């Protein structure tokens, strides 16, 4: 069986994307993470004819020195792959790294090298070519395969989220989940929830996710404390509990920053569990009629316009019942089935030919 090397890893409990992909190709390829090379499996590097790179361009660091060091490590690894004549597959996840306080110039260097040196450039949505015009020069290497499903990733236990957070039984729950940081626009979300007076229209907003920035956590908590029917839990939702959160919520929300976002794992997770969503028209939404018709998609052109457009989208929720939201979720689940890992298995395998 051939080996495919994955950067940064082949699977992780915090991000099912790579794990699901590894499972999808497991009938033909052994997936080995770069992290495994440092744990007694270094020989796998020489056995792997191809390396699939994800987020290699995301250069970060606590200070300029660490940022530069991170850049050189990533650059050295990329050069190493070229020297050993490994076939390089690169997946473009976002326009730029999220919340990148440092390292933007280094990321741009790596992206240019990845465009030039990759044997295949994998995009998750066709809009990527429009959002990153530099890619069009390398269009002969570009392959579009959509993000797969999360059908079997999360379990359900006996958690009652209404009881846990004290949410009224009559309230429809809007659920936000994911790592929490300034780029997630949570302050904007809470302000728009209040401005739209959704709490008076039988809605509650539940925010769950780990937040490493203590100062930002305090800012968000202060807004939560001052807002009716808004709840926050600053912790990582365990995979064994996520099914409970998804099944007991009525819809999900993610007010993405369109300056960096192209794709949304949260969106595919929502659809996989028969939930509709409120989100801006990022790349993976563009041109997708089932999403436009069954999710609450809004468009904005600037940060100042974002609040007005998000409020307009939230206002539309007042016209929805739990039943109508469920119907939208069911239609999006059917749409998700056409995007599943198995339905595109042959295309995924073709990346490594």
C-alpha positions as CSV (number, residue, x, y, z in Angstrom):
1,X,0.0,0.0,0.0
2,X,1.3,3.4,-0.9
3,X,1.9,6.1,1.7
4,X,0.7,9.7,1.7
5,X,2.4,12.1,4.1
6,X,0.1,14.7,5.6
7,X,1.1,18.1,7.0
8,X,0.6,18.9,9.8
9,X,-1.0,15.5,10.8
10,X,-3.2,12.8,9.4
11,X,-5.8,13.1,12.1
12,X,-6.7,15.1,15.2
13,X,-9.5,15.1,17.7
14,X,-9.9,18.9,17.3
15,X,-10.3,18.9,13.5
16,X,-12.0,16.0,11.8
17,X,-11.2,17.2,8.3
18,X,-7.9,15.4,8.0
19,X,-9.2,12.4,9.9
20,X,-12.1,12.0,7.5
21,X,-9.9,12.4,4.5
22,X,-7.4,9.8,5.9
23,X,-10.3,7.4,6.4
24,X,-11.7,8.0,2.9
25,X,-8.4,7.1,1.1
26,X,-7.5,4.3,3.5
27,X,-8.5,1.6,1.0
28,X,-5.7,2.7,-1.3
29,X,-3.3,4.7,0.8
30,X,-1.8,4.7,4.3
31,X,-2.0,8.2,5.7
32,X,0.9,9.3,7.9
33,X,1.2,12.6,9.7
34,X,4.4,14.7,9.6
35,X,4.1,14.7,13.4
36,X,4.5,10.9,13.4
37,X,7.9,11.2,11.8
38,X,9.2,12.5,15.1
39,X,7.8,9.5,17.0
40,X,9.7,6.6,15.5
41,X,8.2,6.6,12.0
42,X,10.8,8.7,10.2
43,X,11.3,6.0,7.6
44,X,7.8,6.7,6.4
45,X,9.1,10.0,4.9
46,X,11.2,8.0,2.4
47,X,8.4,5.6,1.7
48,X,5.9,8.4,0.8
49,X,5.9,9.5,-2.8
50,X,3.5,12.3,-2.1
51,X,2.9,14.9,0.6
52,X,-0.4,16.7,1.1
53,X,0.1,20.1,2.7
54,X,-2.6,21.9,4.7
55,X,-2.2,25.3,6.4
56,X,1.6,25.2,5.7
57,X,1.4,28.9,4.8
58,X,-0.1,29.9,8.2
59,X,3.0,31.5,9.8
60,X,2.6,32.8,13.4
61,X,4.6,33.6,16.4
62,X,4.4,35.3,19.8
63,X,7.1,37.8,18.6
64,X,9.0,38.7,15.5
65,X,11.8,36.3,16.2
66,X,9.5,33.3,16.8
67,X,7.5,34.2,13.7
68,X,10.7,34.3,11.6
69,X,11.8,30.9,13.1
70,X,8.4,29.4,12.3
71,X,8.7,30.7,8.7
72,X,12.1,29.1,8.3
73,X,11.0,25.8,9.6
74,X,8.1,25.7,7.2
75,X,10.2,26.9,4.3
76,X,12.9,24.3,5.1
77,X,10.3,21.5,5.1
78,X,9.0,22.7,1.7
79,X,12.5,22.8,0.2
80,X,13.2,19.3,1.7
81,X,10.1,17.9,-0.1
82,X,11.5,19.4,-3.4
83,X,15.0,18.0,-2.8
84,X,13.6,14.5,-2.3
85,X,11.3,14.9,-5.3
86,X,8.1,14.3,-3.4
87,X,4.9,15.0,-5.3
88,X,3.3,18.0,-3.5
89,X,-0.5,18.4,-3.1
90,X,-1.6,21.7,-1.5
91,X,-5.1,22.4,-0.2
92,X,-6.1,26.1,-0.2
93,X,-8.3,26.5,2.9
94,X,-8.4,30.3,3.3
95,X,-7.4,33.5,1.5
96,X,-5.0,34.3,4.4
97,X,-4.5,32.9,7.9
98,X,-7.1,34.0,10.4
99,X,-6.2,36.5,13.1
100,X,-2.6,36.8,11.8
101,X,-1.0,39.6,14.0
102,X,2.4,38.7,12.6
103,X,3.8,36.7,9.7
104,X,1.6,38.0,6.9
105,X,4.6,38.8,4.7
106,X,6.1,35.3,5.3
107,X,2.7,33.7,4.5
108,X,2.6,35.5,1.2
109,X,6.1,34.1,0.3
110,X,5.0,30.6,1.2
111,X,1.8,30.9,-0.8
112,X,3.7,32.0,-3.9
113,X,6.1,29.0,-3.5
114,X,3.2,26.6,-3.0
115,X,1.5,27.8,-6.1
116,X,4.7,27.3,-8.2
117,X,6.0,24.1,-6.6
118,X,2.8,22.1,-6.0
119,X,2.1,19.4,-8.5
120,X,-1.6,19.7,-7.7
121,X,-3.5,22.5,-6.0
122,X,-6.7,21.4,-4.4
123,X,-9.5,24.0,-3.8
124,X,-12.6,23.3,-1.8
125,X,-14.8,25.7,-3.8
126,X,-14.7,27.1,-7.3
127,X,-14.9,30.7,-5.9
128,X,-11.3,30.3,-4.7
129,X,-10.0,31.1,-8.2
130,X,-11.8,34.4,-8.1
131,X,-11.0,35.2,-4.5
132,X,-7.3,34.5,-5.0
133,X,-6.6,35.7,-8.6
134,X,-2.9,34.7,-8.5
135,X,-4.1,31.0,-8.7
136,X,-5.5,31.5,-12.2
137,X,-1.9,31.4,-13.5
138,X,-1.7,27.8,-12.3
139,X,-5.2,26.7,-13.2
140,X,-3.9,23.7,-15.1
141,X,-2.9,22.2,-11.7
142,X,-6.1,23.2,-9.8
143,X,-8.6,20.5,-8.8
144,X,-11.9,21.4,-7.1
145,X,-13.2,18.8,-4.6
146,X,-15.8,20.0,-2.0
147,X,-15.4,19.7,1.7
148,X,-16.8,16.4,3.0
149,X,-19.4,15.6,5.6
150,X,-19.4,15.1,9.4
151,X,-22.1,12.5,9.4
152,X,-20.5,10.1,11.8
153,X,-18.1,12.3,13.7
154,X,-20.1,13.3,16.8
155,X,-21.9,11.3,19.4
156,X,-24.9,12.1,21.5
157,X,-25.0,11.5,25.2
158,X,-27.5,12.5,27.9
159,X,-26.6,16.2,28.1
160,X,-29.6,18.5,28.3
161,X,-28.2,21.8,27.1
162,X,-31.3,23.8,28.1
163,X,-31.0,22.5,31.7
164,X,-27.2,23.0,31.7
165,X,-27.4,26.7,30.7
166,X,-30.9,27.6,32.0
167,X,-32.4,28.2,28.6
168,X,-36.2,28.5,28.5
169,X,-38.0,25.6,26.8
170,X,-39.8,28.1,24.6
171,X,-36.6,29.6,23.2
172,X,-35.2,28.6,19.8
173,X,-31.4,28.2,20.2
174,X,-28.9,29.9,17.9
175,X,-25.6,28.0,18.4
176,X,-22.1,29.4,17.9
177,X,-19.2,27.0,18.2
178,X,-15.5,27.0,17.5
179,X,-12.3,28.5,18.8
180,X,-13.0,32.0,20.2
181,X,-10.8,34.9,19.2
182,X,-11.2,38.5,18.0
183,X,-11.5,37.4,14.3
184,X,-14.7,35.4,15.1
185,X,-16.6,38.7,15.5
186,X,-18.4,37.6,18.7
187,X,-18.8,41.1,20.0
188,X,-20.4,42.1,16.8
189,X,-22.7,39.0,17.0
190,X,-23.9,39.8,20.5
191,X,-24.5,43.5,19.6
192,X,-26.5,42.5,16.6
193,X,-28.5,39.9,18.6
194,X,-29.4,42.6,21.0
195,X,-30.1,45.2,18.4
196,X,-32.4,42.8,16.5
197,X,-34.3,42.1,19.8
198,X,-34.3,38.4,19.1
199,X,-34.5,37.7,22.8
200,X,-38.1,39.1,22.7
201,X,-38.9,36.9,19.7
202,X,-38.2,33.6,21.5
203,X,-34.6,33.1,20.6
204,X,-31.5,32.4,22.7
205,X,-27.9,32.7,21.6
206,X,-25.5,30.0,23.0
207,X,-21.7,30.6,22.5
208,X,-19.4,27.7,23.2
209,X,-15.7,27.4,22.5
210,X,-12.2,27.6,24.0
211,X,-10.7,31.0,24.3
212,X,-7.0,31.3,25.2
213,X,-7.0,35.1,25.2
214,X,-8.0,36.0,28.8
215,X,-8.5,39.6,28.1
216,X,-10.8,38.9,25.1
217,X,-12.7,36.4,27.1
218,X,-13.4,39.0,29.8
219,X,-14.7,41.4,27.1
220,X,-17.0,38.9,25.6
221,X,-18.2,37.7,29.1
222,X,-19.1,41.3,30.0
223,X,-21.3,41.6,26.9
224,X,-22.9,38.3,27.7
225,X,-23.7,39.4,31.2
226,X,-25.4,42.5,30.0
227,X,-27.4,40.8,27.3
228,X,-30.7,38.9,27.8
229,X,-30.9,35.3,26.5
230,X,-27.2,35.2,25.6
231,X,-25.1,32.4,27.2
232,X,-21.4,31.6,26.9
233,X,-19.2,28.6,27.9
234,X,-15.5,29.2,27.2
235,X,-14.5,25.6,26.8
236,X,-13.9,23.1,24.0
237,X,-17.0,21.1,23.4
238,X,-16.0,17.5,23.6
239,X,-16.8,15.3,20.6
240,X,-19.0,13.1,22.8
241,X,-21.1,16.1,23.6
242,X,-21.2,17.9,20.2
243,X,-24.1,15.8,18.9
244,X,-26.2,16.9,21.9
245,X,-25.5,20.6,21.1
246,X,-26.2,20.2,17.4
247,X,-29.4,18.1,17.9
248,X,-30.8,20.5,20.5
249,X,-30.0,23.7,18.7
250,X,-32.3,25.1,16.0
251,X,-29.6,26.7,13.8
252,X,-26.0,27.7,13.9
253,X,-24.3,31.0,13.2
254,X,-20.9,32.2,12.2
255,X,-20.3,35.9,11.4
256,X,-17.1,35.2,9.4
257,X,-14.5,37.8,8.4
258,X,-14.7,37.7,4.6
259,X,-11.2,39.2,4.3
260,X,-9.7,35.8,5.2
261,X,-12.5,33.2,5.1
262,X,-13.1,31.0,2.0
263,X,-14.5,27.9,3.6
264,X,-16.5,26.9,6.7
265,X,-16.1,23.6,8.5
266,X,-18.9,24.8,10.9
267,X,-21.2,25.1,7.9
268,X,-20.6,21.5,6.7
269,X,-21.0,20.3,10.3
270,X,-24.4,22.1,10.6
271,X,-25.7,20.7,7.4
272,X,-24.5,17.2,8.3
273,X,-26.7,17.4,11.4
274,X,-29.7,18.8,9.6
275,X,-29.3,22.3,10.8
276,X,-29.5,25.5,8.8
277,X,-27.2,28.5,9.4
278,X,-26.7,32.2,9.4
279,X,-23.4,33.2,7.7
280,X,-22.0,35.7,5.2
281,X,-21.5,34.8,1.5
282,X,-18.0,33.4,1.8
283,X,-16.4,31.4,-1.1
284,X,-18.0,28.0,-0.4
285,X,-21.5,29.6,-0.4
286,X,-21.2,31.5,-3.7
287,X,-23.2,29.9,-6.6
288,X,-24.7,27.2,-4.3
289,X,-28.4,27.6,-4.8
290,X,-29.5,25.1,-2.0
291,X,-27.5,27.1,0.5
292,X,-28.8,30.5,-0.8
293,X,-32.4,29.2,-0.5
294,X,-32.2,27.4,2.8
295,X,-29.6,29.2,4.9
296,X,-29.6,32.8,6.0
297,X,-26.9,34.2,3.8
298,X,-25.9,37.9,3.9
299,X,-23.4,40.0,2.0
300,X,-21.3,42.8,3.2
301,X,-18.5,44.9,1.7
302,X,-16.8,46.4,4.7
303,X,-16.4,45.9,8.4
304,X,-18.8,48.9,9.1
305,X,-21.4,47.4,6.8
306,X,-21.2,44.0,8.5
307,X,-23.3,44.9,11.5
308,X,-26.2,46.2,9.4
309,X,-26.3,43.1,7.1
310,X,-26.0,40.7,10.0
311,X,-28.9,42.5,11.8
312,X,-31.0,42.2,8.6
313,X,-30.3,38.4,8.5
314,X,-31.2,38.0,12.1
315,X,-34.4,40.0,11.6
316,X,-35.5,37.3,9.1
317,X,-35.4,34.7,11.9
318,X,-38.4,36.3,13.5
319,X,-40.5,34.9,10.6
320,X,-39.3,31.4,11.2
321,X,-40.8,28.7,13.4
322,X,-38.9,25.7,14.8
323,X,-40.7,23.6,12.1
324,X,-39.6,25.8,9.2
325,X,-36.0,25.9,10.5
326,X,-36.1,22.1,10.7
327,X,-37.4,21.9,7.1
328,X,-34.5,24.0,5.9
329,X,-32.1,21.9,7.8
330,X,-33.4,18.7,6.2
331,X,-33.0,20.1,2.7
332,X,-29.5,21.2,3.5
333,X,-28.8,17.6,4.8
334,X,-29.8,16.3,1.4
335,X,-27.5,18.8,-0.2
336,X,-24.7,17.6,2.1
337,X,-25.2,14.1,1.0
338,X,-24.1,15.1,-2.5
339,X,-20.9,16.6,-1.0
340,X,-20.1,13.6,1.2
341,X,-16.6,12.0,1.4
342,X,-17.8,8.8,-0.2
343,X,-19.6,10.5,-3.1
344,X,-16.3,12.1,-4.1
345,X,-13.9,9.3,-3.1
346,X,-12.6,8.8,-6.6
347,X,-11.7,12.5,-6.9
348,X,-9.9,12.5,-3.5
349,X,-7.9,9.4,-4.6
350,X,-6.9,11.1,-7.8
351,X,-5.0,13.8,-5.9
352,X,-2.3,11.2,-5.2
353,X,-2.0,9.5,-8.6
